[in-house]
């Protein structure tokens, strides 16, 4: 594997125009879907998306980068489809993504997202969970009511993706309760693909379906998105340990403080040797509120000495190479794939 010479954590990348275009196209559909919810659920959703404060007054927060809807539209465009016809599918993917975020925040007890209080901290666990459920149902409804001929296949594919996402989350929770030395790298990679890669792959596949792509092209688009998603997760895990809190919005070493079984940590523990043994001794049960920056920095250094950081960065590069190969299979004209490639490069460089 080729090791990157500079940590992707510090790489800056200009936002692709496809993201701004996706937000402009998809935001009205997204707002219509949220506005159709009952008032008690709508208020939670509008706060989560950054459109309102907790008291219902308008807010100027953003609803996220719109990477997944941008992938839907870019995939449709790459295969000669009309992106405007895939807007509902793009909104459905974004609703599904936000369903997972609402649930993840409750499960992980994360207090902030996009530099705002998470929904469960404002409205409580039940309202946050039920709002996530409602967003997932709205996503299915958008596709079920879409007259486009690809909509039935898209409904089935997105539903299957949600099942995979849930399985990935179950695996993630189960890993957190196990001894770190008993967690294997293959199962951690499989969990990461299910949690992160599956929806990115589904987004690309839906764009292909709406462009009338054949089964082989749709499968290659899915594989492209999954590989890019895994690269994203690898870099995101690096950021979770070594990222700048001013950029991540989380305290330094937040993942280490809760002893998250992130990919760099698992790779380091699996490396063998004295450095891995040192890390295993440090990576026992966390002590909430007891570990200061110096202790967390010592754990981060142990992960690095055991090769976790280098492995994650090299593996991210390998996954991006795999993504490029799959994209070439899906889109035979290289210039047509530029939009998808720029999105994949953006998310893996930023990783957040």
C-alpha positions in Angstrom: 0.0 0.0 0.0 1.2 3.5 -0.8 1.5 5.8 2.2 0.4 9.4 1.7 3.1 11.9 2.4 0.8 14.5 4.0 -1.9 13.7 6.6 -5.3 14.1 4.8 -6.5 15.7 8.1 -4.9 19.0 7.1 -5.8 19.0 3.4 -8.1 21.7 2.3 -10.3 21.4 -0.7 -12.6 23.9 -2.5 -16.2 22.9 -2.4 -17.3 21.3 -5.7 -20.0 23.3 -7.6 -22.1 20.1 -7.5 -22.7 20.6 -3.8 -24.1 24.1 -4.1 -26.2 23.0 -7.1 -27.6 20.1 -5.1 -28.5 22.3 -2.2 -30.3 24.7 -4.5 -32.2 21.9 -6.3 -33.0 19.6 -3.3 -33.6 22.1 -0.5 -37.2 23.0 -1.6 -38.1 19.3 -1.9 -36.6 18.7 1.5 -38.5 21.5 3.1 -41.7 20.3 1.6 -41.2 16.9 3.0 -40.5 18.3 6.5 -43.4 20.8 6.3 -45.7 17.8 5.6 -44.9 16.3 9.0 -47.2 16.8 12.1 -46.3 20.0 14.0 -44.9 18.2 17.0 -42.4 16.4 14.8 -41.8 19.2 12.3 -40.4 21.5 15.0 -37.8 18.9 15.9 -36.9 18.3 12.3 -36.6 22.0 11.5 -34.3 22.5 14.5 -32.2 19.5 13.4 -31.8 20.8 9.9 -30.8 24.2 11.2 -33.8 26.1 9.9 -35.2 27.0 13.3 -34.1 27.6 16.8 -35.6 25.5 19.6 -38.2 28.2 20.3 -39.4 28.1 16.7 -37.8 31.3 15.5 -36.0 31.2 12.1 -32.3 30.3 12.1 -29.6 30.5 9.5 -27.9 27.3 10.3 -27.1 25.0 7.4 -28.6 21.5 6.8 -25.3 19.9 5.9 -23.1 19.8 2.9 -25.6 17.8 0.8 -22.9 15.3 -0.4 -25.4 12.4 -0.7 -28.0 14.2 -2.8 -25.2 15.7 -4.9 -24.0 12.2 -5.6 -27.5 11.2 -6.8 -27.7 14.1 -9.2 -24.1 13.8 -10.4 -24.5 10.0 -11.1 -27.7 10.8 -13.1 -25.8 13.4 -15.1 -22.8 11.2 -15.7 -24.9 8.6 -17.4 -26.7 11.1 -19.6 -29.8 11.4 -17.5 -31.7 14.6 -16.5 -30.7 15.5 -13.0 -33.9 17.4 -12.4 -35.9 14.2 -12.7 -33.9 12.7 -9.8 -34.5 15.5 -7.3 -37.0 13.5 -5.3 -34.6 10.6 -5.1 -31.9 13.0 -3.9 -34.2 14.4 -1.2 -35.1 10.9 -0.2 -31.5 10.0 0.3 -30.8 13.1 2.4 -33.9 12.5 4.5 -32.6 8.9 5.1 -29.2 10.3 6.0 -30.7 12.7 8.6 -32.8 9.8 10.1 -29.5 8.1 10.8 -28.0 11.2 12.3 -30.8 11.8 14.7 -30.6 8.2 15.9 -26.8 8.2 16.1 -26.8 11.3 18.2 -29.1 9.6 20.8 -27.1 6.4 20.8 -23.7 8.1 21.0 -25.0 10.9 23.4 -23.4 13.5 21.2 -24.4 17.0 22.4 -23.5 19.0 19.3 -23.9 18.6 15.5 -22.9 21.2 13.0 -22.0 23.4 15.9 -25.6 23.3 17.2 -27.2 21.4 20.1 -28.4 18.0 19.0 -32.2 17.3 18.9 -32.2 14.9 21.8 -30.5 17.5 24.1 -33.2 20.0 23.3 -36.4 17.9 22.9 -35.5 14.6 24.6 -34.6 11.1 23.4 -38.2 10.1 22.4 -38.9 13.1 20.2 -35.5 12.8 18.5 -35.9 9.1 17.8 -39.5 9.5 16.5 -38.5 12.4 14.3 -35.8 10.3 12.8 -38.4 7.5 12.2 -40.7 10.1 10.5 -37.9 11.3 8.2 -37.2 7.8 7.1 -40.9 7.2 6.3 -41.0 10.5 4.4 -38.1 9.4 2.3 -39.9 6.2 1.3 -43.1 8.2 0.6 -41.2 10.6 -1.7 -40.1 7.7 -3.9 -43.4 5.8 -3.6 -45.2 8.8 -5.0 -42.7 9.6 -7.7 -44.1 8.9 -11.1 -40.6 8.3 -12.6 -40.3 4.7 -14.0 -37.2 4.1 -11.9 -39.0 4.9 -8.6 -40.1 1.4 -7.7 -36.5 0.0 -8.0 -35.3 3.1 -6.1 -37.7 2.4 -3.2 -36.6 -1.2 -2.9 -32.9 -0.2 -3.0 -33.2 2.5 -0.4 -35.2 0.3 1.9 -32.5 -2.4 1.6 -29.9 0.2 2.4 -31.7 1.2 5.5 -31.7 -2.4 6.8 -27.9 -2.5 6.1 -27.4 0.8 7.9 -29.2 -0.5 10.9 -27.2 -3.7 10.9 -24.0 -1.6 10.7 -25.2 0.5 13.7 -26.0 -2.7 15.7 -22.5 -4.0 14.9 -20.9 -0.7 16.0 -22.7 -0.7 19.3 -21.7 -4.3 19.9 -18.1 -3.6 19.1 -18.0 -0.8 21.8 -18.8 -3.4 24.5 -16.0 -5.8 23.6 -12.4 -6.0 24.8 -10.4 -3.9 22.2 -7.9 -6.7 21.8 -10.7 -9.1 20.6 -12.0 -6.8 17.9 -10.8 -7.7 14.4 -9.9 -5.4 11.5 -12.1 -7.2 9.0 -15.3 -6.9 11.1 -14.5 -3.3 11.8 -14.1 -2.5 8.1 -17.4 -4.4 7.4 -19.2 -2.3 10.0 -17.8 0.9 8.6 -18.9 0.0 5.1 -22.4 -0.8 6.3 -22.7 2.4 8.3 -21.0 4.9 5.9 -20.4 3.3 2.5 -23.8 1.8 2.0 -25.7 5.1 1.8 -23.1 6.7 -0.4 -23.3 3.7 -2.7 -27.1 3.8 -2.7 -27.0 7.5 -3.6 -24.9 6.8 -6.7 -27.0 3.8 -7.6 -30.2 5.7 -7.4 -28.8 8.4 -9.8 -27.9 5.6 -12.2 -31.4 4.1 -12.0 -32.9 7.5 -12.8 -30.6 7.8 -15.8 -31.7 4.4 -17.1 -28.4 2.7 -16.4 -28.1 -1.1 -16.9 -27.6 -3.5 -13.9 -23.8 -3.6 -14.3 -23.5 0.2 -14.3 -25.7 0.5 -11.3 -23.6 -2.1 -9.4 -20.4 -0.3 -10.3 -21.8 3.0 -9.1 -22.8 1.4 -5.9 -19.3 -0.1 -5.5 -17.8 3.4 -6.3 -19.8 5.0 -3.6 -19.0 2.3 -1.0 -15.3 2.6 -1.7 -15.4 6.4 -1.4 -17.5 6.0 1.8 -15.0 3.7 3.3 -12.2 6.2 2.4 -14.3 8.9 4.0 -14.7 6.9 7.2 -11.0 6.2 7.5 -10.2 9.8 7.2 -13.0 10.8 9.6 -11.6 8.3 12.1 -8.2 9.9 11.8 -9.8 13.3 12.4 -11.6 11.9 15.4 -8.2 11.3 17.0 -5.9 14.0 15.6 -8.3 16.6 14.2 -8.4 20.3 15.1 -11.4 20.9 17.5 -11.9 24.3 15.8 -12.7 22.4 12.6 -14.4 19.3 13.9 -16.6 21.0 16.5 -15.6 18.2 19.0 -13.1 18.2 21.8 -9.6 16.9 21.0 -9.4 13.2 21.4 -13.2 12.8 21.8 -13.2 9.3 20.1 -10.4 8.2 22.4 -12.1 9.5 25.5 -15.0 7.1 24.9 -12.7 4.3 23.7 -14.3 4.2 20.3 -13.2 1.1 18.2 -12.2 3.3 15.3 -10.3 2.0 12.4 -6.9 3.5 13.3 -7.2 2.1 16.8 -8.2 -1.4 15.7 -5.4 -1.5 13.1 -2.9 -0.4 15.7 -4.0 -3.0 18.2 -3.9 -5.7 15.4 -0.3 -4.7 14.4 1.4 -6.8 17.1 4.6 -5.9 18.9 5.4 -3.8 21.9 3.6 -0.7 20.6 0.3 -2.6 20.2 0.8 -4.0 23.7 1.3 -0.5 25.1 -1.9 0.7 23.4 -3.9 -2.3 24.6 -2.8 -1.5 28.2 -3.9 2.1 27.8 -7.2 1.4 25.9 -9.1 -0.2 28.8 -12.4 1.1 30.1 -12.6 4.9 29.9 -12.7 7.1 32.9 -15.4 9.8 32.1 -14.2 13.2 33.2 -11.0 11.8 34.7 -8.7 12.0 31.7 -7.1 15.3 30.8 -5.5 16.3 27.5 -2.2 14.8 28.5 -3.6 11.3 29.0 -5.6 11.4 25.8 -2.5 12.7 23.9 -0.6 9.7 25.3 -3.2 7.3 23.9 -3.1 9.1 20.5 0.7 8.8 20.4 0.4 5.1 21.2 -2.0 4.6 18.3 0.4 6.4 16.0 3.5 4.4 17.2 1.6 1.2 16.6 1.0 2.3 13.0 -2.7 3.1 13.2 -2.5 6.5 11.6 -0.2 5.5 8.7 -2.4 2.4 8.0 -5.6 4.5 7.9 -4.2 7.1 5.6 -2.7 4.4 3.3 -5.9 2.4 3.3 -7.9 5.5 2.5 -5.7 6.1 -0.6 -6.3 2.4 -1.6 -10.0 2.8 -1.2 -10.0 5.9 -3.4 -8.1 4.0 -6.1 -10.7 1.2 -5.9 -13.4 3.9 -6.2 -11.8 5.3 -9.4 -11.6 1.8 -10.9 -15.3 1.2 -10.2 -16.2 4.6 -11.6 -14.4 3.8 -14.8 -16.6 0.7 -15.2 -19.8 2.6 -14.6 -19.0 5.7 -16.7 -17.0 4.8 -19.8 -16.5 8.5 -20.8 -14.0 9.9 -18.3 -15.1 13.5 -18.7 -18.6 12.5 -17.8 -17.4 11.1 -14.4 -15.7 14.4 -13.3 -18.6 15.5 -11.1 -18.7 12.2 -9.2 -14.9 12.1 -8.9 -14.7 15.6 -7.5 -17.3 14.8 -4.9 -15.5 11.7 -3.8 -12.2 13.6 -3.6 -13.9 16.4 -1.6 -15.4 14.2 1.1 -12.2 12.1 1.5 -10.0 15.2 1.7 -12.2 16.9 4.2 -13.4 13.7 5.9 -16.0 15.6 7.9 
